[in-house]
Amino acid sequence: MNPQSLIVEKSGGIAVVQVNRPKVLNALNAETIGELACVFAGFAADAEVKGVILTGAGEKAFVAGADISELAQQTPIEGQRNAKRGQELLDRIDRLGKPVIAAINGFALGGGLELALACTLRTASETARMGLPEVSLGIIPGYGGTQRLARIAGPGVAREWILTGEHFPAAEAHRVGVVNRVFPAAELMAGTRKMLETILSRGPIAVRYALDAIRRGADTDLANGLELEADLFGLISSSADMREGMRAFLEKRKAEFKNQ
């Protein structure tokens, strides 16, 4: 496909996706959601893509929310359909099986913050601001914000952010655990890429299993989560990568993982 609202670049096993609608602060419309779904479906099947950085074009916004001109016209049935379409995209990102880091370079509001919350990790520039202001429009978050924010930062933070509809600076988002790292604006992409390169230097099967254990464990109780962890721990013990990682440690050298 040739996306009209995205810029996609690949190098060194990393795909960088920019939402490219700067005139509307990279707001998500139906076309952009469809293009993101297609691009991430492609990444799932592309062995050359080991990890993804998702960001916004320009300096003002990551994604400033959903396209309000579309939302204002929706009927109840269309509203549910739109929410489901957004949730399906974010679930695709969440379940990609490869690390995805949202590099929040400006406003991440509403659907934009929900998009970031579906990513594995989030970095932000010092000037970024984020929030879920839907209640100020008479609606609620519909792309998973009520669920993912509570799981990531806790119910108390989720209630405050969603019920007040306020915007929060990057430092506060970092304090409450919404954002993992904060960088000066000029260093955001380089810092995010270095973070992802560090992850990709680890055992790829181990990274994949760890992602799976964390995601699936969040949806069950502790006993079942521990059982899942033990099963995956046992399964990975049969891998060549595990043997290579152990040998490299004992031999005091860098491991050369083969994803086997």
C-alpha positions in Angstrom: 0.0 0.0 0.0 1.0 3.6 -0.4 -0.3 5.4 2.8 -1.5 9.0 2.4 -1.4 10.0 6.0 1.7 8.0 7.2 5.4 8.1 6.6 7.1 4.7 7.0 10.9 4.2 7.1 12.9 1.1 7.8 16.5 0.7 8.8 18.5 -1.6 11.0 15.5 -3.8 11.8 13.5 -0.8 13.1 10.5 0.7 11.4 9.7 4.3 12.1 6.0 5.3 11.5 5.0 8.9 11.5 1.4 10.0 11.5 1.6 12.7 8.9 -1.3 15.1 9.2 0.4 18.1 10.8 -2.2 20.6 9.7 -4.8 19.0 12.0 -2.1 18.1 14.6 -2.0 14.5 13.3 -5.6 13.8 14.3 -6.8 10.2 13.7 -9.5 9.9 11.0 -11.0 6.7 9.5 -8.4 6.7 6.7 -5.5 7.0 9.1 -6.8 4.3 11.3 -7.2 2.0 8.3 -3.7 2.8 7.1 -2.2 2.1 10.5 -4.0 -1.2 10.7 -2.6 -2.2 7.3 1.0 -1.1 8.1 1.0 -3.0 11.5 -0.4 -6.1 9.8 2.5 -5.9 7.4 5.0 -5.6 10.3 3.6 -8.7 11.9 4.5 -10.7 8.8 7.8 -8.9 8.0 10.8 -10.8 9.5 13.0 -7.8 8.8 11.1 -5.6 11.2 12.2 -6.4 14.7 10.7 -3.3 16.4 8.7 -0.2 15.7 8.9 3.5 16.8 5.6 5.3 16.4 5.5 9.1 16.4 3.9 12.2 14.9 5.1 14.5 12.1 6.1 18.0 13.0 7.0 19.4 16.4 3.5 20.2 17.8 1.8 16.8 18.1 2.2 13.1 18.4 -1.5 12.6 17.7 -3.8 15.3 19.1 -6.9 13.0 19.2 -9.6 11.7 16.9 -11.0 13.8 14.1 -13.8 15.7 15.9 -15.4 16.6 12.5 -16.1 12.9 12.0 -17.1 12.2 15.6 -19.6 15.0 15.6 -21.7 13.4 12.8 -21.8 9.9 14.2 -25.0 8.0 15.2 -25.0 5.6 18.2 -24.5 2.7 15.9 -21.7 4.5 14.1 -20.2 5.5 17.5 -19.9 1.9 18.6 -18.5 0.9 15.2 -15.9 3.6 15.3 -14.9 2.6 18.8 -14.6 -1.0 17.7 -12.5 -0.1 14.7 -10.1 2.0 16.9 -9.9 -0.8 19.5 -9.1 -3.4 16.8 -6.2 -1.3 15.6 -4.8 -0.7 19.1 -5.2 -4.4 19.9 -3.3 -5.3 16.8 -0.4 -3.0 18.0 -0.7 -4.4 21.6 -0.5 -8.0 20.3 2.2 -7.4 17.6 4.7 -9.6 19.4 7.4 -7.1 18.6 8.3 -4.1 20.8 6.6 -0.9 19.8 7.7 2.4 21.4 5.5 5.5 21.1 7.8 8.6 20.9 5.5 11.4 22.1 6.8 14.6 20.5 4.0 17.0 21.4 0.3 16.7 22.2 -1.0 13.2 22.8 -4.7 13.7 23.6 -7.7 11.5 23.4 -7.3 8.8 20.7 -3.6 9.9 20.4 -2.9 9.0 24.0 -4.9 5.8 23.6 -2.7 4.9 20.6 0.4 5.5 22.8 -1.0 3.4 25.6 -1.4 0.4 23.3 2.4 0.5 22.6 4.9 -1.5 24.6 6.6 1.5 26.0 6.3 5.3 25.8 8.9 8.0 25.7 8.2 11.7 25.6 9.8 15.1 24.9 10.0 17.4 27.9 7.5 19.7 26.1 4.9 17.0 25.5 1.4 17.2 27.0 -1.1 14.4 27.3 -4.5 13.6 28.5 -7.9 12.1 27.9 -10.2 15.1 27.5 -13.2 13.3 26.1 -15.6 14.2 29.0 -15.2 17.9 28.0 -16.9 16.9 24.7 -19.6 14.9 26.4 -18.1 11.5 25.5 -15.7 9.0 27.0 -12.5 7.4 25.7 -13.5 4.8 23.2 -10.3 3.3 21.9 -9.4 1.5 25.2 -8.3 4.4 27.3 -10.6 3.6 30.2 -9.0 0.1 30.3 -5.3 0.5 29.4 -4.7 3.7 31.5 -6.0 1.9 34.6 -3.8 -1.1 33.9 -0.7 0.9 33.3 -0.9 3.7 35.9 -3.6 2.4 38.3 -7.3 3.1 38.8 -6.6 6.3 40.8 -4.6 7.9 38.0 -7.1 6.7 35.4 -10.0 8.3 37.3 -8.2 11.6 37.7 -7.1 11.9 34.1 -10.4 10.7 32.6 -12.8 12.5 34.9 -11.0 15.9 34.9 -10.2 15.8 31.2 -7.1 17.8 32.0 -3.8 17.9 30.1 -0.7 16.8 32.0 3.0 17.6 31.3 5.5 14.9 30.4 7.1 15.1 33.9 3.8 14.3 35.6 3.1 11.5 33.1 6.5 10.0 33.9 5.9 10.4 37.7 2.7 8.3 37.5 4.1 5.7 35.1 2.3 6.6 31.9 5.6 7.5 30.3 8.8 5.4 30.7 11.4 8.0 29.8 11.5 11.8 29.1 14.1 13.4 26.8 14.9 16.9 25.7 12.9 17.5 22.5 16.0 17.4 20.2 17.0 14.1 21.7 13.7 12.3 21.7 14.1 10.2 18.5 17.7 9.3 19.2 17.0 8.4 22.8 14.0 6.3 21.8 15.9 4.5 19.1 18.7 3.7 21.5 16.2 2.3 23.9 14.7 0.1 21.3 18.1 -1.0 20.0 18.9 -2.1 23.6 15.8 -4.2 23.7 16.5 -5.7 20.3 20.1 -6.7 21.4 18.6 -9.1 23.9 17.4 -12.6 23.1 14.6 -12.2 20.6 12.6 -15.2 21.8 13.0 -14.1 25.4 11.7 -10.6 24.5 8.7 -12.1 22.6 7.9 -14.5 25.5 8.3 -11.7 28.1 5.9 -9.5 26.1 3.4 -12.4 25.9 3.7 -13.2 29.6 3.1 -9.6 30.7 0.2 -9.0 28.3 -1.6 -12.3 29.0 -0.8 -12.2 32.7 -2.5 -8.8 33.1 -5.8 -10.4 32.1 -5.7 -13.2 34.7 -5.1 -13.8 38.4 -1.7 -14.2 40.0 -1.8 -18.0 40.2 -2.6 -18.4 36.5 -0.1 -15.7 35.6 2.7 -17.6 37.4 1.7 -20.8 35.7 1.9 -19.1 32.3 5.3 -17.7 33.3 6.6 -21.1 34.3 5.4 -22.7 31.1 7.1 -20.1 29.0 10.3 -20.3 31.1 10.3 -24.1 30.5 9.7 -23.7 26.8 12.4 -21.2 26.3 14.9 -23.5 28.0 14.8 -25.7 24.9 16.0 -22.8 22.7 19.5 -22.4 21.1 19.3 -18.8 22.1 19.1 -19.7 25.8 22.2 -21.9 25.5 24.0 -19.2 23.6 23.1 -16.6 26.2 24.3 -18.7 29.1 27.6 -19.6 27.3 28.2 -16.0 26.5 27.8 -15.0 30.1 30.1 -17.7 31.4 32.7 -16.9 28.7 32.4 -13.1 29.4 31.5 -12.2 25.8 28.5 -10.6 23.9 25.8 -13.1 23.0 25.1 -13.7 19.4 21.4 -14.6 19.3 19.9 -16.4 16.2 16.2 -16.3 17.1 16.3 -20.1 17.4 
